[in-house]
Amino acid sequence: MKKITLGEVPLVVPVPIVLVGSYVDGRANFAEVGDVAIAGIKPALVMVSLAENHHTMCGIRAAKVFSVNIPSTTMLDRVDACGMVSGRVADKSAWFDVVDSGRLDVPLIRECPVNLACELLREVQVEHRCVLVAKVVECQVDEMLLEDDGGRRAIKDLQAFDPILYGLDNRYYRIGDPIGEGYNEGGKICANPVG
Ligand SMILES: Cc1cc2nc3c(=O)[nH]c(=O)nc-3n(C[C@H](O)[C@H](O)[C@H](O)COP(=O)(O)O)c2cc1C
């Protein structure tokens, strides 16, 4: 198949959509963010990239903490609205059941099946973007999504979680069927997988 060069496009798709939360002047605020990634499992690290003029950034810069809330597709209208309007002009906290993390002074959205309370470790500014590297201090998950995985509690059924995915085609998607297992499928190719 012939390749077409698109130039400088960060075409890593799809991405999960999250709501990044912070308290700004005492009020919870949430920005929709697609520029999010795991930066490590142990230590537990995440990266998010926000435009520096976002209201949410004011709270993050002041407190050096933020939350990452992972919504389900049932929340799509409220999630998209968080990407359409700034906390400077709307009280987005009124759209959600907001609770405090307990561990850090960050707002969590109760309706989101997964909530991460994060401590800011580094901020790298690239032009107008702030790339934030943070340690996950606490991860909360809806009990009904968790299963025992050999003594470790984990989300086994991502379709029940039903996170929102996003493509650079400006469309939202949902997750499909599982197709295989990590550190297993490759065994058909290499006889002695080392992990
Ligand atoms: C699908 C979608 C994805 C978005 N992803 C990001 C992102 O990764 N980083 C970012 O800074 N803004 C992103 N935005 C824009 C912000 O969510 C939006 O500007 C928001 O109003 C900022 O809110 P705030 O000013 O209350 O912080 C996205 C918006 C949409 C609709």
The ligand as an ORCA input file, in Angstrom:
! r2SCAN-3c Opt
* xyz 0 1
  C     -12.666     16.367     21.987
  C     -11.913     17.453     22.711
  C     -10.628     17.194     23.187
  C      -9.914     18.183     23.837
  N      -8.643     17.917     24.270
  C      -7.901     18.897     24.844
  C      -6.566     18.626     25.271
  O      -6.054     17.517     25.146
  N      -5.882     19.656     25.845
  C      -6.406     20.889     26.002
  O      -5.727     21.780     26.508
  N      -7.690     21.176     25.632
  C      -8.439     20.203     25.056
  N      -9.732     20.455     24.669
  C     -10.273     21.814     24.863
  C     -10.649     22.113     26.313
  O     -11.373     21.037     26.916
  C     -11.524     23.380     26.357
  O     -10.796     24.474     25.831
  C     -12.089     23.724     27.710
  O     -13.073     24.699     27.564
  C     -11.065     24.214     28.715
  O     -11.753     24.414     29.915
  P     -11.269     25.375     31.079
  O     -10.938     26.714     30.496
  O     -12.455     25.424     32.007
  O     -10.065     24.738     31.710
  C     -10.482     19.465     24.040
  C     -11.791     19.708     23.608
  C     -12.511     18.709     22.953
  C     -13.917     18.976     22.485
*
